[in-house]
Amino acid sequence: MPKEYDLIPVSKYARLRKLCMRLPEVEEKPFAGHVVPCWRVRDKIFVGTGQVGRPRMEFKAGPGVQEALVSSAPDRFFVPKYVGSKGWTGAWLDVEQDWDEIAELVEEAYRLVAPKRLVASLDA
């Protein structure tokens, strides 16, 4: 059975937006003076998008995730400027992506920044 985000014939950014906005108490708000979307929970960013260059997303990742993704699929994942040194990981959106995997990465990024009560609501 297809996932809900597979049923919508929309751009990859819209697909990403749907994945983020399905999580509890998420809001879409640009970072600082930028105009591209970032998704936050309680004003903590867990996923952002690029403003210039290749279409991409950047997400908070746990220890070892960045290295594992970038080394196993460098055509799909990358170390982003500025936040890559803090473990954030990038995914190119102009290549074929496994959207089930992207959904898992988005949810894991959310779990890393969301309050425990909201994380618990995902598991209920």
C-alpha positions, 0 to 999 in steps of 0.5 A: 500500500502506498504511503500518503506522501506517494499519492500526491503528484507534487514537487519534492519540496511539497512532499518534504513539507508534508512529511514535516508538517504531519509531526506534532506541533511543527511549524514552518518558518524560515531561518533568520533572514532567509526565505526558504522553509525550515521546519521547527518544533518549539522553535528548534529546527530539525529540517531545513532547505537550501536557498541557492544551488541544487535542490536539497534538504538538511536535517539534524542527525544522530551520532554516526548517521552523517558518516554512514549516509554520506559514505554509503550513498554520496550521490544522494547525501552530503555534508552541508556547509555551516552545520555539517560539523555539528552532525547535520546531514544533507540530502539532494532533492534533484536525484532519485531518493527513497522517500520511505528513508527520507520519512524516517530521517525526518522523523528521527531529526524531529525526535532529536529536538522535540520535547519528550512529551511530543516524542512519546506521542509518536510512540503511543 
